[in-house]
Amino acid sequence: MPTANSARRRGLTRRQLLVRSASTAALAGFGALARPYLSRAADRPAIAGIQSGDVASDSAVIWARADRAARMHIECAAVESFASILRTVSADALPERDFTAKLLLDGLPPGQDLFYRVRFEDREGTSGESRVGHFRTAPADRRPVSFVWSGDVVGQGWGIDPARGGLRSYRTMLDERPDFFIHSGDHIYADCTVPSEQKLPNGEIWRNIVTEEKSVVAQSLDQFRGNYKYNWLDESFRAFHAEVPMFAQWDDHEVADDWSPLGTTDATGYEADGSSRLVARARRAFHEFMPMRLMPERDGRVYRKIPYGPLLDVFIIDMRSYRDSSWNKQGDPDHACILGQSQLAWLKRELVASDAVWKVIAADLPIGLVSLDAVALGDGPPARREHEIADLLSFMKRAGVRNTVWLTADMHYTAAHHYDPNRAVFQEFEPFWEFVSGPLHAGTWSPGELDNTFGPKAMYQKGCSAEQGDNLAPCFGLQFFGRVDIDGKTGVMTVTLKDVDNHDLWSVYIEPRPDARPGQIMAQHI
């Protein structure tokens, strides 16, 4: 099995070291800031967390949160000593965004380990302590790429129990030293409270850190924000996000269980255009806390393409915001969608335009697992939401789009599914892989049922057993993530399913050739 890629810290050219640029994003009301003065620590603005995201070959988004109104200052350098600064940028963290701020660092060198330093300065000119983070820009050449993916955090009331290591999957993923992390959704469980205690099957007690916002089902904007702030209380969570960039997408629990655009609301109802006020509050909190590129012209859009060098393009899709608002049941009217017309057209265009060796489709839901909330209905020809997937898969075959891999979480167990038209009712597509991995920190469930519409076969799956019972607590070790390695010379992709204790559970090598059907399985079980 390939080992984790070692850190690549190459020096910059003299010309790059001489680059100096600065930009500011001052907002009205701050005015000129006085020089800092010494004071007690409690009088200084504190940093609640830092993270990076949406990293490309020449840019990255930096996010941080203060504990009060303050100006965020960011410095970026090629060495951890910050002896030579590449970029400096500033922005304001104000109450209307819950003291969060994020900025785009651009003009960066490709394939470079970079360091950023964040500090906050309040209105009186008092500076707090700084924190240092790290990210690696996407390469411009065919050097190896590695990343991890998973989802589902603080679900089913399993919160942060410090005595049990807290959110320890984040520490395990950090030990992998990946280039980036794809979060497949359910960053929070806004609809699940965190009680002070939960009883385990063996009679022991799980003891959670408890906050006011996580003690109720989220409805207000502050309560949604409080769900994200809860995760930042964990040491491993903070350490991971300071070191590894995140590509964020969302699923249902960022709003409510199995939500849909028109069918989910609270007592405040809908806006004049028919949109849910509850969903709007949840969407706002999500974008405030995610290190995503600001796209004002796209009105909070989550789906996007993130290019990561010549070996990889990542397509983050949104299977929530544009779906129909009914359950996915046999016998329901057949006019249904899960991607929506605009997103489906976008995905087709971007897949055809991609010249990367691999096209990873990061989906918030699986294709072939039967679910009232997802795509698959059960055995038979495409129906309802399956029509969109059939349309997409057949288009990719006709257009010659090859080397696509689907990654997702959501199901609270880990699995490798191989889709083959020779096993399928609908056969107009090329074989492909779908990998499921999660939860990161939530209840574990048993494997689900596959249908034969697109011919999936479970090559590997692991969840809780019937004897253990569903909603198994994180302390029993069945918390999962996946790792992807792409070899720079051969382009071979290795996908490894792993658990919280960093055991390699199963792995497959997939060759990037149009005739690879389905690649070479190198290890069924390790």
C-alpha positions in Angstrom: 0.0 0.0 0.0 1.3 3.5 -0.7 2.4 5.3 2.4 1.3 8.9 3.3 3.0 11.5 1.2 5.8 13.2 3.1 5.6 17.0 3.4 7.0 18.8 0.5 8.7 22.0 1.5 10.5 23.3 -1.6 12.1 26.7 -1.5 10.9 29.7 -3.5 12.8 31.5 -6.2 14.4 34.9 -5.3 11.8 36.6 -7.5 9.0 34.9 -5.5 10.6 35.8 -2.2 10.6 39.5 -3.3 6.8 39.5 -3.9 5.1 41.9 -1.6 1.4 42.7 -1.8 -1.3 43.7 0.5 -5.1 44.3 0.3 -7.6 45.4 2.8 -11.4 44.9 3.1 -12.2 47.5 5.7 -15.9 47.9 6.5 -17.6 51.1 7.6 -17.4 52.0 11.2 -14.0 50.8 12.1 -12.0 53.8 11.1 -8.3 54.2 11.8 -6.9 51.8 14.5 -4.5 53.0 17.1 -1.3 51.3 17.9 -1.5 48.2 20.1 -0.9 48.5 23.8 -0.1 46.0 26.5 -3.0 44.7 28.6 -4.3 41.7 30.5 -5.0 38.7 28.3 -8.8 38.9 29.0 -8.8 42.4 27.4 -7.3 41.2 24.2 -9.3 39.7 21.3 -9.0 35.9 21.2 -9.1 33.5 18.3 -11.7 30.8 18.5 -10.3 28.9 15.5 -8.5 29.1 12.1 -8.9 27.1 9.0 -8.2 27.1 5.2 -10.2 25.8 2.3 -10.9 25.7 -1.4 -7.2 25.6 -2.1 -6.1 25.9 -5.8 -2.7 26.2 -7.4 -2.3 29.9 -6.7 -4.8 30.7 -3.9 -6.6 29.6 -0.8 -9.4 30.9 1.5 -8.4 31.6 5.1 -11.1 31.7 7.8 -10.9 32.7 11.5 -13.3 33.7 14.3 -12.7 36.2 17.0 -14.5 36.5 20.4 -15.5 40.1 19.7 -15.6 42.8 17.0 -12.1 43.0 15.7 -10.0 43.3 12.5 -8.4 40.1 11.2 -4.8 40.4 10.0 -3.3 37.5 7.9 0.3 37.1 6.9 1.4 34.3 4.5 4.9 32.9 4.2 6.8 30.0 2.7 8.6 29.3 6.0 7.2 28.8 9.4 9.5 31.4 10.9 7.8 34.1 8.7 11.2 35.5 7.8 9.9 36.6 4.4 6.2 37.5 3.9 4.5 36.6 0.6 1.1 38.2 1.3 -0.7 40.3 3.9 -4.5 40.8 3.9 -7.0 42.1 6.4 -10.8 42.0 7.0 -13.2 42.8 9.7 -14.9 40.3 12.0 -18.2 41.9 13.0 -21.3 40.9 15.1 -23.5 40.5 12.0 -21.3 37.5 11.0 -20.8 36.2 14.5 -17.3 37.6 14.5 -16.2 35.3 11.7 -14.1 36.5 8.8 -12.6 35.0 5.7 -10.4 36.2 2.9 -8.9 34.9 -0.4 -5.1 34.7 -0.4 -4.0 34.8 -4.1 -0.9 35.2 -6.1 0.7 32.1 -4.4 3.2 29.7 -5.8 1.9 26.2 -6.9 2.7 23.0 -5.1 4.1 24.8 -2.1 3.8 24.2 1.6 2.7 27.6 3.0 2.1 29.0 6.4 -0.3 31.7 7.5 -0.4 33.7 10.7 -3.7 35.2 12.0 -4.2 37.8 14.7 -7.1 40.0 15.7 -7.0 43.7 16.7 -9.9 45.3 18.3 -11.4 48.8 17.9 -9.1 50.2 20.6 -6.0 48.9 18.9 -5.4 46.0 21.3 -3.9 43.0 19.5 -4.4 39.4 20.7 -2.1 36.5 20.3 -1.5 35.1 16.8 -2.1 31.5 15.6 -0.3 29.8 12.8 -1.9 27.5 10.2 -0.6 25.5 7.2 -1.9 24.5 3.7 -0.4 23.2 0.5 -1.3 24.8 -2.8 -2.3 22.5 -5.7 0.6 21.4 -7.9 1.2 22.6 -11.4 2.9 19.3 -12.3 2.2 15.6 -11.9 3.4 15.2 -8.4 1.5 12.8 -6.1 -1.7 13.9 -4.5 -3.4 12.6 -1.3 -6.5 13.5 0.4 -9.1 12.2 2.9 -12.9 12.4 3.0 -15.7 11.7 5.5 -18.7 13.3 7.1 -21.3 13.2 9.9 -20.0 15.0 13.1 -21.7 15.1 16.5 -24.7 13.2 15.5 -27.3 11.3 17.6 -26.3 13.2 20.8 -22.7 11.8 20.8 -20.9 15.1 21.5 -17.5 15.8 22.9 -16.5 13.6 25.8 -13.0 14.7 26.8 -12.3 11.5 28.8 -12.9 9.5 25.6 -10.6 11.6 23.5 -13.2 14.0 22.1 -13.5 14.1 18.3 -10.5 11.8 17.9 -11.1 10.9 14.2 -9.8 14.3 13.4 -6.5 13.5 15.2 -6.3 10.2 13.2 -6.8 12.1 9.9 -4.2 14.7 10.9 -1.7 11.9 11.3 -2.3 11.0 7.6 -0.9 14.4 6.6 -3.2 14.7 3.6 -3.1 17.5 1.0 -6.7 18.3 1.8 -10.0 17.0 3.3 -13.4 16.7 1.6 -16.2 17.1 4.1 -19.1 15.2 2.6 -21.8 16.9 4.7 -23.4 16.9 8.1 -20.8 19.2 9.6 -23.4 19.6 12.4 -26.6 18.0 13.5 -28.7 21.1 14.0 -31.8 18.9 14.7 -30.0 16.7 17.4 -29.4 18.0 20.9 -26.4 17.1 23.0 -27.4 15.9 26.5 -25.0 15.9 29.4 -25.0 12.1 29.6 -25.9 9.1 27.5 -25.9 5.5 28.7 -23.8 3.0 26.7 -24.8 -0.6 26.1 -22.1 -1.8 28.5 -23.5 0.3 31.3 -20.9 3.0 31.2 -21.8 6.7 30.8 -20.8 8.9 27.9 -20.4 12.5 29.3 -20.7 15.4 26.9 -19.5 18.9 27.1 -22.8 20.8 26.9 -23.6 24.3 25.6 -26.8 26.3 25.6 -27.1 26.3 21.8 -26.6 22.5 21.6 -29.2 21.8 24.2 -32.1 22.6 21.8 -33.0 21.8 18.2 -31.7 24.7 16.2 -34.2 27.2 14.8 -32.7 30.7 15.3 -29.6 31.9 13.5 -27.7 32.0 16.8 -28.6 28.4 17.5 -27.4 27.3 14.1 -24.2 29.2 14.7 -23.9 27.5 18.1 -23.8 24.1 16.5 -20.7 25.0 14.5 -19.1 26.7 17.5 -19.6 23.5 19.6 -17.3 21.5 17.3 -14.5 24.2 17.8 -14.4 23.3 21.5 -12.5 20.1 20.6 -8.7 20.2 20.6 -8.3 17.6 17.8 -10.8 19.5 15.6 -8.9 22.7 16.0 -5.5 21.1 15.4 -6.7 19.4 12.2 -8.3 22.4 10.6 -5.2 24.5 11.3 -3.1 22.1 9.3 -5.4 20.6 6.6 -7.5 22.6 4.0 -11.1 21.6 3.8 -13.4 21.4 0.7 -16.8 21.8 2.3 -20.2 20.6 1.1 -23.5 20.1 3.0 -26.2 17.6 3.4 -29.4 17.5 5.5 -28.4 18.0 9.2 -26.9 21.4 8.6 -30.7 22.3 8.4 -32.9 19.5 9.6 -33.3 15.7 9.0 -34.0 14.9 5.3 -34.8 18.6 4.5 -36.0 19.7 1.1 -36.2 23.3 -0.3 -39.9 23.8 0.1 -40.9 21.1 2.6 -38.9 22.3 5.5 -39.9 25.2 7.7 -40.6 26.4 11.2 -43.2 28.7 12.7 -41.7 31.7 10.9 -42.8 30.2 7.6 -41.7 31.4 4.1 -40.5 34.5 2.4 -42.6 36.2 -0.3 -40.8 34.1 -3.0 -41.7 30.9 -1.2 -38.3 30.1 0.2 -38.0 28.8 3.8 -36.8 31.2 6.4 -35.5 28.3 8.5 -33.4 27.1 5.5 -32.1 30.6 4.9 -30.9 30.9 8.5 -29.2 27.5 8.3 -27.6 28.4 4.9 -26.3 31.7 6.3 -24.6 30.0 9.3 -23.1 27.4 7.0 -21.5 30.0 4.8 -20.3 32.0 7.8 -18.4 29.1 9.2 -17.1 27.4 6.1 -13.8 28.3 4.4 -15.4 28.6 1.0 -14.8 31.1 -1.7 -17.2 34.0 -1.6 -19.4 34.0 -4.7 -21.9 36.8 -4.2 -23.2 36.5 -7.7 -24.1 32.9 -7.1 -26.3 33.5 -4.0 -24.9 31.0 -1.6 -24.3 28.3 -4.1 -22.5 25.2 -2.7 -21.8 23.2 -5.9 -18.5 24.1 -7.5 -15.4 22.7 -9.2 -12.0 22.8 -7.4 -9.1 22.0 -9.7 -6.2 20.4 -7.9 -3.4 20.2 -10.6 -3.2 18.0 -13.7 -4.1 14.8 -11.9 -7.4 15.8 -10.2 -10.5 17.9 -10.5 -13.0 17.8 -7.6 -16.6 18.4 -8.3 -18.6 19.3 -5.2 -22.2 18.7 -5.9 -25.3 19.7 -3.9 -28.1 17.1 -3.6 -30.2 19.1 -1.2 -30.9 22.6 -2.5 -32.5 21.7 -5.8 -34.4 18.5 -5.1 -38.1 17.9 -5.3 -39.9 18.2 -2.0 -41.5 14.8 -1.7 -40.3 11.4 -0.4 -38.5 9.2 -2.8 -41.2 6.4 -3.0 -42.4 4.0 -5.6 -45.8 5.0 -6.9 -45.2 8.7 -6.3 -45.4 11.0 -9.4 -42.4 10.4 -11.6 -41.5 14.1 -12.0 -38.7 14.3 -9.5 -35.1 15.6 -9.2 -32.2 15.7 -6.8 -29.6 17.8 -8.7 -31.9 20.2 -10.6 -31.7 21.3 -14.2 -29.1 24.0 -13.8 -26.7 22.0 -11.6 -27.0 19.0 -13.9 -26.2 21.1 -17.0 -23.2 22.6 -15.1 -21.8 19.2 -14.1 -22.0 17.9 -17.6 -20.2 21.0 -19.0 -17.5 20.9 -16.4 -16.9 17.1 -16.7 -16.5 17.5 -20.5 -14.2 20.5 -20.1 -12.0 18.8 -17.5 -8.6 17.7 -18.7 -7.5 16.3 -15.3 -6.7 12.6 -15.2 -9.2 11.9 -12.4 -12.7 13.5 -11.9 -13.8 13.0 -8.3 -17.5 13.7 -7.8 -18.0 14.5 -4.1 -21.7 13.7 -3.5 -23.5 14.2 -0.2 -25.6 11.1 -0.8 -24.9 7.6 -2.4 -26.5 6.6 -5.7 -27.3 2.9 -5.2 -28.3 2.6 -1.5 -32.1 2.4 -1.1 -33.3 5.4 0.8 -36.5 7.5 1.0 -34.1 10.5 1.2 -31.7 9.7 -1.6 -31.8 8.3 -5.1 -32.3 4.5 -5.2 -35.9 3.2 -4.9 -35.2 -0.5 -5.2 -34.7 -3.0 -8.0 -36.0 -2.0 -11.5 -35.6 0.5 -14.2 -34.9 4.2 -13.4 -37.7 6.0 -11.7 -38.1 9.4 -10.1 -34.7 10.8 -9.0 -32.9 7.9 -10.7 -33.7 9.5 -14.1 -31.3 12.4 -13.4 -28.5 9.9 -12.5 -29.3 7.8 -15.6 -29.1 10.9 -17.7 -25.8 12.0 -16.3 -24.2 8.5 -16.5 -25.3 8.0 -20.1 -24.1 11.4 -21.1 -20.7 10.7 -19.6 -20.5 7.5 -21.7 -21.5 9.3 -24.9 -19.1 12.2 -24.2 -16.2 9.9 -23.5 -15.8 11.2 -19.9 -13.6 8.6 -18.1 -11.9 8.1 -14.8 -14.8 9.3 -12.6 -15.0 8.2 -8.9 -17.9 9.1 -6.6 -17.2 9.8 -2.9 -19.8 10.2 -0.2 -20.6 9.7 3.5 -24.1 10.0 5.0 -24.9 6.3 5.7 -22.8 6.0 8.9 -20.8 3.0 7.8 -18.1 2.5 5.2 -18.4 0.6 1.9 -16.9 0.2 -1.6 -19.5 -0.1 -4.4 -18.6 -1.1 -7.9 -21.2 -0.2 -10.6 -21.3 -2.3 -13.7 -23.8 -2.2 -16.6 -23.6 -6.0 -17.0 -25.3 -6.2 -13.6 -27.7 -3.3 -14.1 -31.2 -2.8 -15.4 -30.2 0.5 -16.9 -27.0 -0.2 -18.9 -26.0 2.9 -20.8 -23.0 3.8 -18.7 -19.4 2.9 -18.1 -18.4 1.0 -15.0 -17.4 3.2 -12.0 -16.6 3.1 -8.3 -18.5 4.8 -5.4 -16.9 4.9 -2.0 -18.8 5.6 1.2 -17.1 6.5 4.5 -18.4 7.9 7.7 -19.3 8.8 10.4 -16.4 10.9 11.8 -18.2 11.2 15.1 -21.8 10.0 15.3 -23.8 6.9 15.8 -22.8 3.9 13.6 -25.4 2.0 11.6 -25.5 -1.3 9.8 -25.0 -1.6 6.0 -28.0 -0.8 3.8 -29.7 -2.4 0.8 -28.4 -1.9 -2.8 -30.7 -1.9 -5.8 -29.9 -3.2 -9.3 -30.9 -0.1 -11.3 -27.3 0.8 -12.0 -25.8 -2.6 -11.0 -23.9 -1.8 -7.8 -22.0 -4.6 -6.0 -20.7 -4.2 -2.4 -17.0 -5.1 -2.7 -16.6 -4.2 1.0 -18.8 -2.9 3.7 -18.4 -2.5 7.5 -20.8 -1.0 10.0 -22.3 -2.2 13.3 -23.6 -5.8 13.6 -27.1 -6.9 14.5 -25.8 -7.9 17.9 -24.3 -4.4 18.5 -27.4 -2.6 17.3 -27.8 0.7 15.4 -26.6 4.0 16.7 -23.5 2.5 18.2 -21.5 5.1 20.1 -18.2 6.4 18.7 -16.2 4.8 21.6 -16.7 1.4 20.0 -14.3 2.2 17.2 -16.6 2.0 14.2 -15.9 5.6 13.0 -14.6 5.8 9.4 -12.9 7.9 6.8 -11.4 7.2 3.4 -8.0 8.1 1.9 -7.2 8.6 -1.7 -3.6 8.6 -3.2 -2.9 9.4 -6.8 0.6 8.4 -8.1 2.3 11.2 -9.9 4.0 9.0 -12.5 1.4 6.3 -13.3 -1.7 8.2 -12.3 -3.0 5.1 -10.5 -5.5 6.0 -7.8 -5.5 4.0 -4.5 -8.6 4.3 -2.3 -8.3 3.0 1.2 -11.1 2.7 3.7 -9.9 3.4 7.3 -11.2 3.5 10.8 -10.7 5.8 13.8 -7.7 3.7 15.0 -6.0 4.2 11.6 -6.5 0.6 10.5 -6.5 0.0 6.8 -9.7 -2.0 6.3 -9.8 -2.4 2.5 -8.1 -1.0 -0.5 -8.3 -0.9 -4.3 -5.9 0.3 -7.0 -7.7 1.8 -10.0 -5.8 2.4 -13.2 -6.6 5.6 -15.2 -7.4 3.9 -18.5 -10.6 3.9 -20.5 -10.5 0.2 -20.7 -9.9 -0.4 -17.0 -12.9 -2.5 -16.0 -12.9 -2.0 -13.0 -9.2 -1.7 -12.1 -7.1 -4.1 -10.1 -8.2 -5.0 -6.6 -5.0 -5.4 -4.7 -6.3 -6.3 -1.2 -9.8 -7.5 -0.3 -9.3 -7.3 3.4 -6.3 -6.2 5.4 
